[in-house]
Amino acid sequence: MARNKNWMGSDDATRQRFQRATELTIAGAGSDLLQTFVNRTVQQLTLREFGLQAVLPRRPGTGLSEIINQRTAGTTGGEWVSDTANATQEVGDYARVEFTFKTLLTQGQVTRKLQATGRSYADILALEMAAKAEDFANALENGFIQGNLDAATTEVCNGFLTLILAQSGQVVNVGGNTTQNNDLTLDKLDETIDLVKGSAQRSDLVIIGSFAGLRQVNGALVAQQQFNDVTEIAAGFRVRTYDGIPLVISTEMPNTLEFNHKALTGVAGSGTALMVLNTRYCYIAELTPVTVMPLAKSSSQFDEFDMYWDGSPVLANTRGGALLVGLKS
C-alpha cells in the first residue's frame, strides 16, 4: 500500500507550512501552529472550611446592637418553713448586655480590558465576585470565632472565643490548668460538654474544632475502641458525631492558641481548642446580610463593587458555650 503523503488530511499548502514550522522550531515541535487550551475551571488556591457559619442560626437584628436581658438566680429558691412562718423575700438579679453590630467591608475591581480579553472564556466580573465571596466568608468565619481575641481594634466584633473566655467556669484545660499541648481525654471533653446549658439535649449542641483538634477526638475514640456515627447538618452536609453531637471543622479555629486567662493560671506553651456551643443560645444577629453592590463607574477602565455585612455573634446565655483548651496540635 502506498504511503499517504497528505497525512494531515489538509491541502498541500497547509501541510508544507506545518512541515516548515516543525523543521524550524525543533524544540517546540511546531508549537507556533498549535493553539493553547486553557481549562475553564479557575482553581481557588485555598483550604477553607466555614463550619461555624454552616451550623449557627441567623436572626434578624435591629438598632445598633443585639440587646439581651439576663437573670442570675437567687441563692435558695425557697425555704422549708412551719405553718406559721412568713416567707423570706428573694428575687434574682437582672442585667442587660449588648452585642454591638460591627461592619465587615471589602471592595472588588475588574478592569475593562480584562473583561474584554476574557469574554470568550467566562464572565470575568461574575467570576471575581464569586471568588471574592469566598474570601469574604472566610473573613466572617474568622470574626465569628476569633474576632478581637488579640484586642487589636474596637472595630472587630467579639468572637465566640472571646465571649466564652469572659465567662467564669466555662473553660476546661485538658492538662489540668498547668500545661498545654496534651492529648485529649474523653472525660475532659465530657466535662466541657456538661458545662453547657441544655447539654442533655444533644441535638442542640455542636463541637467546633480545627482539623488537628478533631483528629484528637478521633484518636481518643479509637484508643478506647469507641466509634462515632455521622449526622446531617445544615445544607445537607454529613459530619461525624461524638455522643450524638456533630463534630464540625472550621479552618479559622487556631492551632496555636496561647491563653492568658484567670481560669488557666500557670499555663505555658500553646495548643488548639474545642468549642462546644448550644445553638439555642449562640447565634448570629444580622442587621444586614451579605450584600454585593455594584458601584457607579468613575472611570472607563474599571468595574467596581462593594461587599458588606453588618451584625454580631451573640452569646445570649453565659452558660451557652464552653471551651476545652490545651490540646496538642
Buried (B, 14 or more C-beta within 10 A) or exposed (E): EEEEEEEEEEEEEEBEBBEEBBEEEEEEEBEEEEEEEEEEEBEEEEEEBBBBBBBBEEEEBEEEBBEBEEEEEEEEEEEEEEEEEEEEEEEEEEEEBEBEBBEBEBEBBBEEEBBEEBEEEBEBBEBBBEBBBEBBBBBBBBBBBBBBBEEEEEEBBBBBBBBBBBBEEBBBBBBEBEBBBBEBBBEBBBBBBEBBBBBEEBEBBBBBBBBBBBBBBBEBBEEEEEEBEEBEBEEEEEBBBBBEBBBBBBBBBBBEBEBEBEBBEEBEEBBBBBBBBBBBBBBBBBBBEBEEEEEEEEEEEBBBBEBBBBBBBBBBBBBBBBBBBBBBB
